[in-house]
Structures are given as structure tokens and as C-alpha cells.
Amino acid sequence: MRNLSVEQIQQRYDKHQKIHDAEVDKLFNVKNLSSEQYRWLSKGYRHFTVFDIEAMAFDARMGFMICWYALRWDILTGEREMIYDQLEPKDMKQNYDLQRMDFDKRILQTLSEELLQADVIVGHYIQKFDLAFFAQRCHLTGQDELVPDYMDARFIDTWRITKSKYNMYNSGGNSLRNAGKVIAGYDSKTSVDLQIWKTMYYVKHKKWKWARKYICDHCEIDVNQNFDLFYKLMRRINPGGMSV
């Protein structure tokens, strides 16, 4: 068996080159991790970010991001931390003055910072919506540099895993709500009332802050449910994912 130094193991780990379980122990000074911990750490994947966005309209040319939530998970220590950002009244007002709809310009920046910290980014339907909408809004707000480059991070879409591994098309579909019921064992998602979302256009509306809170709570619930879904799905997939 090879006998690499910690520095050599670290180099392989940083390049996502396979290291042995004993080398994981040596690198992190640990022992007796679970099989899933060894499986992902041996390929250089430790820091996960499970995230979701909420947006006004599905067309990035007509809408904008309202908030994002991200659950940071360290697979080595098990530590979890929820962080988020949301539109503030000042974000709305300064763009009213400019007669532009770049309300989300600031929170696009904070989301980009968060995504670039992760080894693996996880979400439900993020390939088709969340990541795509985020990238389009970055370009539309003149912030091309916020869009991750190839291999800056890896992403895993739980919608795609659910579809390929379970294919619940004939039993409720592959939505996060249905996947939560079937796989995670519960569904806590709140309903979507379009009138609440429409309120976000008008910062002077008396219910603007209430609407924002409802939407943010909705987003946080989705992230927590998707984490529980991913936690069950991850043992059935290869470590890694696709490039952002």
C-alpha cells in the first residue's frame, strides 16, 4: 500500500483524485467514519450547500430574485448552518429611482459568493430553473463575473435523481412535494399564492414585508425538506455531480 505524506494526500484531495479510507483518516486525523463519509471524502467532497431561490416570474427578463436560502453541511463533522439573503426596501427604492428592475443586483452577489464556497451544490430542479435563472439575472444586471466558470463547483439536482431512480411520473410526479412524501417521509411545503408574489413589485404596499416573510419562510422550508431528501438519495449516486 502506498504511503503518501499528508501534503501529498492533500494535493490529491484538492484535485478530487481518489484517496483511500486510511488516507482520509490521516488527512483529517479521524477514525471510524461512516461508509458515506468515506465515499464522498475520498473523492474530495466535504462542503455541501443545499439551496433554493424564490423569484418573481419564471422569465428572468421580466422577473427578479426575491430571496435565497442555503443550508451549509460539512459531511466530515456533520455541522449544519442555514444562511440567507433577501430583498430589502433599499434594493427596491434605488432601482425605482433608476427606472430599472435590477432589484436583485445585490443578492445575486451574495448568492454567487455562497455557491463558490461549496464543493457540491444541491437543489431540486436547479439545472432547469434555479441555476439557470440566477445566471440569466447576473448577465441581465451586468454582473457576468458572478456566474461560476466551468468546474468552479459541482452540482447535484435531486429532481433528476428522483426521476431516474424512482420515476414517480404516474404516482404524483417528481416534484419536491411528492418526493418528500415518498422518499423523505414527509411534506411540509407551503402553498403558492400568486397574489403574494405580485406584492413584491410594490415596496410601499402595506403587506410587502409580510409577503416577503411568507416567501422567505417558503424558501427555507424547501431547503430543509430537500436536505432530508438528498440525505436519503446520496447513497444511491456517485460522488460528485455535474459542473456548474
PyMOL commands that set and color helices and strands:
alter all, ss='L'
color gray80, all
select helices_A, chain A and resi 6-14+21-28+35-41+89-97+105-117+126-140+144-146+158-165+169-171+176-184+194-201+208-236
alter helices_A, ss='H'
color red, helices_A
select strands_A, chain A and resi 47-56+64-74+80-86+120-123+154-157+242-243
alter strands_A, ss='S'
color yellow, strands_A
deselect
rebuild
show_as cartoon
